[in-house]
Amino acid sequence: MLKHVFGPVPSRRLGISLGVDLVPRKICSFDCVYCECGATTKLTAERKEYVPVEQVKQEIASFLNSNPPPEYVTLSGSGEPTLNIGFGEVIRFISSGWPEVPVAVLTNGSLLCSPDVRKDLMQADLVLPSLDAGSQEVFERINVPVPGMDIEEYTQGLVDFRAEFPGEIWLETLILPGYNDSDEELDLMKAAFQRISPDRIQINTLDRPGRIPGLKAASMEELERIKNYWNLSAAEIIAPAQTRKEVPSYSSNIEETILGTVRRRPCTVQDLSAVLGLHVNEVNKYLAVMEEQGAIKQLHQKRGVFYTVSR
């Protein structure tokens, strides 16, 4: 079983995407309140080889040499991939060995203020950073960064990266009612977007349960209002979770196994990950579709969010 490579995952943004996990679960520079992977276990901005790069490369080669090529190989996973000091080597390995397979990097963007990180990203085809706030107060409240991280330095890192990077930048912004949807905050975010000038501004909202209870997703009407309020040509609302089922890699067998399992007893996403032998991120893609269809529902208990069949 591959330890650091997962999928292919049916992705709303990238189609059939092979995931690469470069840090252990939830080692991150943020502890975002909305994170579908749960609370950060180690909040850090220290870069080092968190998982062996040579082992990662071997797993990537094993998959790509014996399977149809995915639409993307995506450095993502359950933590911040740019924390691994060898992520640039992984990108170069894929680009040189399988030039027909584009490389995407899903990052919170917190380390783009580092010239070394920006340099390592240069051979990627697509980088998908995020920006969910325009003020320091909201930045700290929604993203909960490592102590001392400044919103202006964070934004400037994105601006500098845009000036240097020849590939595509799709900037995601996650709207969370009560956090970053005031006109004042939206104005600050728009100003930041205009400075960064990404190829796309992808407006999203809560898709899976976050790490704290009581969070609510923005409605489609609210997302449309914000898109119109910003009036930026690059802005788009990301398609809803149900469209994942149209992706060829979506497996009805996995969906049936999940249903059979939660019918017997409620399970957390971590429970289902262990049962299925799938990465937590991959399991979450299926749960999003099944919940949207009304096949399953959430139960909030002391140990976290459990899933069971809808009655």
Secondary structure, 3 states (H helix, E strand, C coil): CCCCEEEEEEECCCEEEEEEECCCCCEECECCCCCCCCCCCEECCCCECCCCHHHHHHHHHHHHCCCCCCCEEEEECCCCHHHECCHHHHHHHHHHHCCCCCEEEECCCCCCCCHHHHHHCCCCCEEECECCCCCHHHHHHHCCECCCCCHHHHHHHHHHHHHHCCCEEEEEEEECCCCCCCHHHHHHHHHHHHHHCCCEEEEEECCCCCCCCCCCCCCHHHHHHHHHHHCCCCEEECCCHHHHHHCCCCCHHHHHHHHHHHHHCCECHHHHHHHHCCCHHHHHHHHHHHHHCCCEEEEEECCEEEEEECC
